[in-house]
Amino acid sequence: MIRKIVADGSSERILFLAFIAVNFLLYLFAYPGATFIEGADATQYYIPALSFIDSGQFLREGGVPLTFGPPLYSIFLAIPIWLFGLDNSTGAIVATQCGMLYFTGYLTRKLFASWVNNSSAMDYGLFLHALVIFNPNSLITAHLIQSETLFTLLFVGGVIYAFRILSDFSLKNAILLGVLTGLATLTRPVSFYLMAIWPLFLAFASMAKSRVDVCHVPVYRSGTGKMKLLIPLLIGGLVISPWYARNYTVFGEAFFTSNAGIYLKAQYAQLKHKGDGWSKERVRDEHNKIFKAYLESEGDELSCLEQGPLWSCSMSLSRASLQAMKGEPLLNYLKTLADSWASLFLSGGASNIRNYLGFEGKGIIVAFQNVEFKGVESFVSLIKNMDLPYLFIFLGTTFFAVVTRVAGLFGVFYLFKRKEWVPYGILLVEVISIFTAAYLFLGQSRFRVPLEPLLMILAVVGVIYFS
């Protein structure tokens, strides 16, 4: 039934016009300034963009050189801000990011069509496109100063070439995979893990393809083939190398970002909050004690305790946080991972929509994140305290996430049931898994945005299974 509706009742033009209408209404009903105010860590991106326009440098508040993240999204923001000014650039930024989201949906269709049979690709292509662009999580993110929309476009573009490599490991495909993954890494550093592990992922998928296609010879069988597997990693490394060079020039030390320490501190905080139920204040006090003791034992400067995420403190903060996490009971790890991955895959992005439209409810989320965590009781209390508009948004977005995840589970089953699809199923699961592992205890709907196109592919394959 869905197959018939999608094939006969949809068109590119209707989809495009509907997308414009939805985004126009969403932008129209947002409160003034929401794009910049409600984007998580927005200042991390647009303040360096302003400094890049003024001085050609990437500086944070107080003239401190940017080290917490890479520069590509700030460069992207600098263009409309330079053309229209900060106050008048909102519309251009939102329109451009919405265009990126629509094009990401188109690329996802191309990715889907590259390995399914032509009939299914034609019948379900627009359905997949619609799931990607009307996904509440991706849709609202395109309206905010957040790097995920640009990152997702580059990331999906890279995955397309990874899929092409399974059939044609040409120099062109390998180079483009490296370039796009490198650019994605310059947008969000989490892509560094994917860039580093591409050779292994491609080797496993190529091995699987050789088992279902007798004409396929795994690329890793020869010495030359093994070297070819390293091309995406080498090219990606070249793409991100200017940022290493910049940091070496400015600080006298080559590093990519200084966010590892802050990231691991947040991991520890989440482990104690979800595992032991500690309040945010108690976690902060305990971590300060641990970090101070570590600095004293190593003879390091105690200034790292007061001055925030200095690049020079990142290594010490990372080691202290890792040491603190090592002693936690196994049950705490399991509880926190379950909560993190449930949030990553099942939360719908309701908070961003609520904030963007100016509805009440931000205070109850802040309280939920700061007070002692009591499991199901805390979630029930959160839902009870939601105002009606927020509750409707929460239920609608959560319903979308849950339904597509359930369909996606059937999609995974069907991918591995059909032998000719197995290599592509392996590659999809590999990519989704590396991001899931990288986020560890900090899963949230925002971090799922880059995975949404791949998850929507799994959901559509699940629909095909039942059709």
N, C-alpha and C positions, 0 to 999 in steps of 0.2 A: 504493500500500500504506500509506504513512504517512498519507495523507489519510483512508483508511478507519479506521485505528487511532485517529487523533486524533478523528475525528468520532464514532465509535461506542464507543470504550473509555475515554474520559476524562470527567471531570466536575469541576465547580467544587469540590465538597465534597472529593473525593479529593485534588485538587491542594492545597487549603488545609490539610487534615489532614497530608498528606505534608510540606508546608512547615513546619508547626509541629513535627513530629517531628524533622526534620533539624536545625532550629535548636536545639531543646531538647537533642539529643544533642551538637551542636557546643559549646553553652554548658556542658553538663555535664562534658565532657572537657577543657575549657580549664583552665589552671592559674589559681589565684586572682590577681586583679588584672590579668590579661592584657589586658582591654578598655582599661584606661588605660595600661598599660605598653607594649604593642606597637603602639598606634596611632601612626603617624608624626606627629611634631610635636604630640602630644596635649596637652602643656603649653601650647602656643600657644592652645589653645581652652579648657581647663578652668580654668586659672589666671585668665584674664579673667572667666570665668563666676563663679568664687568671689568675685572683687573686685566684680563687678556685684551679687551678692547682699549683700555686706557694706557696700558704700559707694555703689552706684549708678554706679560708674565702671568702665571697662575698663582694667585695669592688668596688666602682665606681672610677671615676677619682679623683686623689688627696688622695686616700686611705680612702675615706668616705664610711662607711658601706652601702650596698645596702638596701634601704627601699622602693624605688619607685615602685618596682614590685617584684613578687615572683621568686624563683630561678630555677624552673625545666628546663626552656629552656636553661639557662646558663649551667646547669649540662649536658644537651644534647650536647651543643656546645663544652664543655670541652673535651669530649671523642675524636673526630677527631682532635682537636687542640693539645691535648696531644700526640696523635699517630703520627701526621704528621707535627706539628708546625703550627703557625698561617698562614704563607705565603703559605703553601702547603696543607692546609686543605679545601680549597674552593671546590675542586672537590668532596671530600668525603661528605661534608655537603650537597651540591646540590644533589648528587646521593641518599643520604639517605632520604632527604626530598622529592625527586621525588618518591622514593619507598613508602614513607608514603602516598603521594597523591594517588598513584595507589591502595594501600591497602584500603585507605578511600573509593575509588570508589567501591572496592569489598564489603566492609562493607555496603555501601549504597544499593547495590544490595540485600544483605542479609536482610537489614531492610525493603526494598520494598517487598521482597518475604515473609516476615513474616506475612503479612496481606492481600495481594492481592491473587487472585486465582492462582493456579499453572500455568495455561496456559499463563496468562498475564505476570507473573514473568519470565517465560522462554522466551517469545517472546520479551519482552522489557528490560530484564535485562542488556544485553550488550549495548543497546542504552543508558540506564541510566548511566552505567559505563563510557561510552565514554563522555557523557555530563559532568560528574563530573571531569574527569581527563584532558579533553581538554578545560575545562572552562578557558578562558583567564585570569580571575582574580585569580583563584587558581593556574594555571600553572606558572604564573610569580612569584607569592609569594613563591613557592617552590624553586625558584632560589635565593632568598634573605635571609639575616639574619633578619627574622621576625618570631615571635612565632606562627603565625596563623596556619601553616601547622601541627605542632605537636599538637596544641590545637584542631584543627578540628578532627584529628584522635581520640583523647581521648574523645572528645565531642560526636562524632557520635557513638563511642563504647558505651558510656553511654546511648544514646537515644535507641540503640538496646535493652538494658536491661529494659529500661522503657517500651518499647512496649511489651516485653516478660511478664512483670509484669501484664499487662492487662489480660493475659490468665493464668498466673501461678505466683501468688505472693509468690514465694518460698523465703526462707532465702538466698539462693545462689544468686538469681537474684537481690534481694534488696541490698545485700552486694556489688556485683559487680557494680551496679549502683552508690552506694556511693563512692566506690574506684575510679572509672573512673571520676566521677564528681569532686571528691577531687583532683585528679591529674590534671585535666583540670584547676581547680582553682589555683593550684600551677604553672600553665603555664601562664594563663591570669586571672586577678582577676575578670573580668566581670562575670565569671562563678559562682562566689559566690552567685549572685542573683538567678541563676537557682538551685543551691544546696539548698538554703533556701526555695524555693517555690515548690520543687518536691512533697512534701506531698499533697499540694493543687491541683497541676496539675494532679497527679495520682488519687486523689479522684474524680475530675470532670470527667476524662476519664472513670474511673471505673463505675461511675453512668450512663454515656451514654451507656456503654457496657451492663449494666443490662437491659436497656430499649430495646435493639435490640436482646439480647440473654437471654431468660427466664431462662436458666440454670446458668447464671452468677450471683453470689452474691457479691455485692459491698464490698470491704474489710473494709470499714469504718463503717459497720453496727454494729460491736461488739467492745468492749473495746480492745480486743486483736488485732483486725484488725486496729484500730486507732493507736495503738502502732507500728504495723508493718509499717504503712505509714511513721513513723519517722525514720525508720532504715537507708534509704539512707542519710538523713540529719545527723544523728549521726555518721555514718561511714565516710561520707565526712568530718565532723568536726574533726574526729580523724586523717584523712590523712593530713589535713592542719595544725594541731596543732603544729607540730615541728617548723614551721616557726613563729608561735606566741611565742613559747618558746625561740627561738633564739633571737627574737626582745626584749623579756623581759630580757633575759640574758645580751644583749648588751646595751640596753637603759633604763632598769628598768621599762619598761611599755609594756604591752602586746597589740600589734596591728598587723594587717595583712600587710598592705602597707600604705605608706604615700602619695599616689597619689590622694586622694580625693580632697585636696585643689587645686592642679594644674588642675585637671580635671574640677572642678567647675569654676575655673577662665577661662579656655578655653571655657566652656559653655557660660559664660557671654560674652566673646569676640565674639563668634559666634552670639549670640543674638543681640548684638549691630551692628555687621557687616552686617548681613543679614536683621535684622529688621529695623534698622535706617540708614543703608548704611554707617556707619562710617569706616574710614580707620583703619588699624591695629595700627598705631602710636597713633591715637586719643583714641582708646580703651585702649591701654596700659597706657596712661597718666591718663585717667579717673579712671581706676581701681586702679592705684597707690594712687590717692587721696582718694578713698573710703577705701582702705585697711589701709592707714595711719590713717585716721579718726577713723576707727574701733579700731586699735591698741591703739591709744591714749585714746579712751573712755574706754577701758578695762584695761588700765594700763600695756599693754604688751610691750615687747621689740620691738623697731623699726628696729632691725637688720633683722627681717624677710623680710623687704622690699629689702634689698641689697644682702642677702646671698643665694637666690634661694630656692628650695623646701626642706627645712629642715623638718625632720619628726616632730619636735616640733612645727613647724609653721602650719602644715596641718589643724588642727582644726580651728585655727583663720582664715586662708585663706578660708576655707570652709564656715564658718559662714558669713564672710564679703561678699563673692561672692553670697551666697544665699540671703542675705539682698539686695544686689544690683539688683538682678534679680526680686525680688518680686514686685518692683514698675513699671515694664515695662507694657506698654499697651497690651491688649489681641491680637491686630492685629500683634504686633511684634512677639509674641509667635507663632501665626498661620503661619506667613510668614516664620519664621525660621524653624519650624517643617516641613513645606512643602518642603523647600529646602533641609533640612537634610535627610528626608526620600526618596526624589527623588534621592539624591546623593547615599544614602545607597543601594537602590534597582536598580537603572538604570545606574549608572556609571559603566564603563567596566574595569577599571584598566589600561587604556591606558598610563597613566603617568609612571607607573612602567616599562612597556614594553619599552617605549621610552627611559627612563633613562638607562635601562639595556643594550640596544643596542647602546647607545651613540648618539642618534639623538638629534637635536636641539629642544628647546622648553621649557626647565625648567624655563627660565627667565620669560616667559609670564604667567606661572602658579603662580610663586612667586608674580608677579605684580598683577595678578587677585585676589590673596588672601590678598594682603596688601592695595590696593587702595580702594576708596569708592565703595560700591556695588550699582549698578543701575539696578538690576533685569535682564530682558531679554536683555537689551542693553549691559550689561557686558558679558553675555554668547555669544552673536553675535560677539562682539569684540574679545573675546577669540578665537572663531573658525576662524575668518578672519585672525588672526595673526599666525595660525598654519602653519608650513612648510608642504609640501606635504606628506612626510613619516609619520609625526605625525598625519596629518589629516586622512590618510588611516587607521592607527592603531585606532584612536579615533572612526571613523565611524564603523569599523569592530567590535570592542569590544562593542560599544554601541548597535549595531544591535543585537548582541548575547544576551545582557542583556535584551533589550526590548522584543525581541521575546520570550525568555524563561519566562519573567514575564507575558506576555499576555497569554501564554499557561498555566502558573501556576494559573492565575485567573480562567480559565476554570477548571483547576484541583481542585481548592478549591470548586467550584460549584459542580463538579461531586462527590467529596468526601462526601459532605453533602447530595447529592441526593441519593446515595446508602447507605441504612440503616446500612448494616454490616460494612461499612467503616467509619461511623461517629465517633466512639471512637478514631480511629487512626487519623482522620482528626482533631479532637479536640486537641489531643496531639501535632500534628505537628504545628498547629496554635498557641497553647499556647507557645511552645518553641520559635518559630519565634518572637512572640509578646514580650516576656520578653526581648530578646536581642534588639529589635527595641526600646522599651521603655528605656532600659538602656543607649543606645547610645544618645538618646535625640537629642540635637542640633548638634552633631558632626558626623553625618552619612557620611561615605565615603566607597569607594569600598573595601578597605583593611579590614574594619570591617565586611564586608559581607562574607568574605571567609569562616568562620565557618558555615554560614547558607547556603552556596551554595549547599551542598548535599541535604538538605531538600527542597530547592527551586527547585532543579532539579527533585526531586521526584514529586513535584506538577506539574512541566512542563510535565513530562511523563504521569501522570494521565490525564492531559489535552489532550495530544495526544491520549491516549486511548479513551477518550470521543468522539473524532472525527473519530476514526477508525471504 
